Structure formats: C-alpha cells, structure tokens
Amino acid sequence: MCLAIPGELIETRETGGLRIGKVRFGGITRDTCLAFVPEAGPGDYVLVHAGFAISRINEAEAARTLALLEGAGLVAEELGPEPIP
C-alpha cells in the first residue's frame, strides 16, 4: 500500500540542484525531495509520498494522521527500516 505520510521538516539543503529536506516521522527520519513544495521550510509539516513532499499540512492534522498511521503499524511499513549511516 502506498500512503502519504505526514512529517515535520527539520532541515533543508541543496543537492545536485534539488532542494532536499530531512523530514521526521515520529521516530523515523528520511531525506525527502522538496521540489513540489518550494515554500516549505524547517518547522513546517509536509505530506510525503514516494520520497517527495507533495503538500504542506498543519501541525494538528499532521499529528492526528501520524498517530492513526502509527497505531495501525503503517508508518514503519511504508518507510522501511532506518537507513544505516
């Protein structure tokens, strides 16, 4: 199943001409392409699908949705294990 997962954008950087953000989904952190949300900055919440932030979302809605997805065990399933640094 493919879901859009809400997460908090905690930092941004340029890599290879693309704007990339580090997004925290509860206890899991992933790099995410920010090409579709150029207005997003650290502290914002974004919906991420297939490694791309597709829209901004407010904090309350993000927390509610993330709690539901975590409760159903879908966050870890969608994001997979934490990458090894």
N, C-alpha and C positions, 0 to 999 in steps of 0.2 A: 504494500500500500504506500502511496506517496502523499505526504501531507505537507502543508506549510506550517512550520514550527515558529512560534514567536520567541524572540530572544533580545537581549539588551546589547546594543552596540557599545563596546567598551574602548575601542581604539580604531583608527584608520591609518592607511598608508597607501602609497603608490607602488605598484609592482608591475613592471612591463607595460606601462601606460594604462593600467587598470587601477581603479580605486578599490581597495580591498579592506574589509573590516574584520576585526576579531569580535565575534558575537558569542555571548554567554547564554546558554540554555540551561538554566538551573545550575547543575554542577559540571556541565559539559561545555567546552569552548571549541569553536570552529572558525576557520577563515571563511569569509563569505564575500562574493563579488557584489559591489555596491552600484554597479552601472545603472540599474533601474531606479535607484533612489538617491540621486545626487545631492538632495537636500538633507539627507540623514547625517547625523553627527553623534559623537560619543554622548551617551546618556539617553539616546532615542531607542525605541523598541521597533523592531522590524519583523516582518514575516519572511521566513526563509524557506525556499523550495528548491531542491536540487542544487544547493550551493549558491543560489542567487537570492539576495534580498529583493522581494517583489513589491513591498509596500511598507509604509510606516504604520504603526498601530499604537494606541495609547497604552500607558503602563497598566491600568486596571484591567483592560481587556486582555493584554498580554499575560498578566499573572493568572487570571481566571482560566484562560485557554491552556497555558502551560501546565497548570495544576491538574486539569482534566486529562491532558495527554500523558502526563507523568503517572497519574493514578491508573490509567489504562495500560501502562507499560509501553507506550508507543514512542516516547522520545528516544530512549536508548535504541529501540528497534530501528527507527528512522535514521538516526545519526551514526549508529555503529559505535564500536569502542573508541576510546580516546586515542588519537594517534601518538605513536612513540616519538619523542623529540629527538 
